């Protein structure tokens, strides 16, 4: 199982519309990626390590797939539509990490 993490860095002028992200973007991603997508989770950053500190990421999205190949073959044909939606909910430039789930 692999996890594709989409991390949205936080900053002083960062905007993120969580309502749009959950009700439109994630719904669209699920529809476009179809059965290759095994699971989704979304987190909203609350703080950093210290009390009252700013969260380093305003939000994170995590997508589960059976393999890197399953991710690539489902995402590549839909990439343009998915990426074009990003400015509708944030001005943050997402960072992508692909990892192998070990536990």
Buried (B, 14 or more C-beta within 10 A) or exposed (E): EBBBBBBBBBEEEBEBBEEBBBEBBBEBBEEBBEEBBBEBEBBBBEEEEEEEEBBEBBBBBBBBBEEEEBBBEBBEEBEEEBEEBBEEBBEBEBEEEEEEEEE
